[in-house]
Every structure is written in structure tokens, then in C-alpha cells.
């Protein structure tokens, strides 16, 4: 899942770098920086939690393929659920989705 949150992780690292290079404790920029950093990290946390939930849903459906009845309608239903979950990841702009799907 690290592939999917790589962009978000990079955004967090960029905020940290900004703080290391452009903010000093005596600066008027400290409060806005802390607010920006908190917002970025909370967004990262929310997106990771959301991703964990979607990943669990996909895992359940993939496992269902191993034991489901051998019929086209059953396969179609399961594959549609998986595709819907992957589409939601795409709509939410998780990075490296194509590589993640291949794995």
C-alpha cells in the first residue's frame, strides 16, 4: 500500500522540509506552518485509514474468488465489486494505482 500513498507521503515530507529550511521559532511563520503541517498529516492519516478499509474490502472479494461457486454470474458479481473499489481509489487519486493493481 506504500505505492498508493507515495504521493501523500511526499507531500508530508515536503511540509517537513519547508519547516526545516524556512521556519525559525522566532518567526511569525511558525503558527501558519504548524497549522499547515497538522492539516497535511491529518489528511494523510485519513487517507491511509480509508485505504486500509478499501484494501480489506478488495482482499475479502479476492478471497471469495477462491471458494465461490463456479458460475459466470458469481464471478461477475465479485469482479464488479473489486472493480468498484479500484475505481474509488482512482477517483480519490491515489498514486501508482496501475502498479498496485498489477501486483
C-alpha positions as CSV (number, residue, x, y, z in Angstrom):
1,X,0.0,0.0,0.0
2,X,3.0,2.2,0.2
3,X,2.8,2.7,-3.5
4,X,-0.7,4.1,-3.2
5,X,0.2,6.7,-0.6
6,X,3.6,7.6,-2.0
7,X,2.3,11.0,-3.3
8,X,0.7,11.8,0.1
9,X,3.8,10.8,1.9
10,X,5.9,13.0,-0.4
11,X,3.5,15.9,0.4
12,X,4.1,15.4,4.1
13,X,7.9,15.2,3.6
14,X,7.7,18.5,1.6
15,X,6.0,20.2,4.5
16,X,8.7,18.9,6.9
17,X,11.4,20.2,4.6
18,X,9.7,23.5,4.4
19,X,9.8,23.7,8.2
20,X,13.4,22.7,8.3
21,X,14.5,25.3,5.8
22,X,12.1,28.2,6.1
23,X,10.8,28.5,9.6
24,X,12.6,29.5,12.8
25,X,11.0,29.6,16.3
26,X,11.0,33.3,16.5
27,X,9.3,33.7,13.1
28,X,5.8,34.9,12.6
29,X,5.6,31.9,10.2
30,X,5.6,29.3,12.9
31,X,1.8,29.3,13.6
32,X,0.7,29.1,9.9
33,X,3.4,26.4,9.4
34,X,2.2,24.3,12.3
35,X,-1.4,24.6,11.1
36,X,-0.4,23.6,7.5
37,X,1.7,20.6,8.8
38,X,-1.2,19.4,11.1
39,X,-3.7,19.6,8.2
40,X,-1.3,17.7,5.9
41,X,-0.6,15.0,8.5
42,X,-4.3,14.6,9.4
43,X,-5.2,14.3,5.7
44,X,-2.5,11.7,5.3
45,X,-3.9,9.7,8.3
46,X,-7.5,9.9,7.0
47,X,-6.4,8.7,3.5
48,X,-4.4,5.8,4.9
49,X,-7.3,4.7,7.1
50,X,-9.6,5.0,4.1
51,X,-7.2,3.0,2.0
52,X,-6.9,0.3,4.7
53,X,-10.7,-0.1,4.6
54,X,-10.9,-0.3,0.8
55,X,-7.9,-2.8,0.7
56,X,-9.7,-5.0,3.2
57,X,-12.8,-5.0,1.0
58,X,-10.8,-5.9,-2.0
59,X,-9.0,-8.7,-0.1
60,X,-12.3,-10.2,1.0
61,X,-13.6,-10.3,-2.6
62,X,-10.3,-11.7,-3.9
63,X,-10.5,-14.5,-1.3
64,X,-14.2,-15.1,-2.2
65,X,-13.0,-15.9,-5.8
66,X,-11.1,-18.9,-4.3
67,X,-14.1,-20.5,-2.8
68,X,-17.1,-19.2,-4.7
69,X,-19.5,-21.2,-6.9
70,X,-18.2,-21.8,-10.4
71,X,-20.6,-19.6,-12.4
72,X,-20.3,-16.6,-14.6
73,X,-22.8,-14.6,-12.6
74,X,-20.9,-15.2,-9.3
75,X,-17.5,-14.3,-10.9
76,X,-19.1,-11.2,-12.5
77,X,-20.5,-10.0,-9.2
78,X,-17.2,-10.4,-7.3
79,X,-15.2,-8.8,-10.1
80,X,-17.6,-5.9,-10.2
81,X,-17.2,-5.3,-6.5
82,X,-13.4,-5.4,-6.9
83,X,-13.6,-3.0,-9.9
84,X,-15.8,-0.6,-8.0
85,X,-13.3,-0.5,-5.1
86,X,-10.4,0.1,-7.5
87,X,-12.4,2.8,-9.3
88,X,-12.9,4.6,-6.0
89,X,-9.2,4.5,-5.4
90,X,-8.7,6.1,-8.9
91,X,-11.3,8.8,-8.2
92,X,-9.6,9.6,-5.0
93,X,-6.3,10.0,-6.9
94,X,-4.1,7.5,-5.1
95,X,-0.7,7.4,-6.7
96,X,0.7,4.5,-8.6
97,X,-2.6,2.7,-8.9
98,X,-1.7,0.9,-12.0
99,X,1.4,-0.6,-10.5
100,X,-0.6,-1.6,-7.3
101,X,-3.3,-3.3,-9.4
102,X,-0.6,-5.3,-11.3
103,X,0.8,-6.7,-8.0
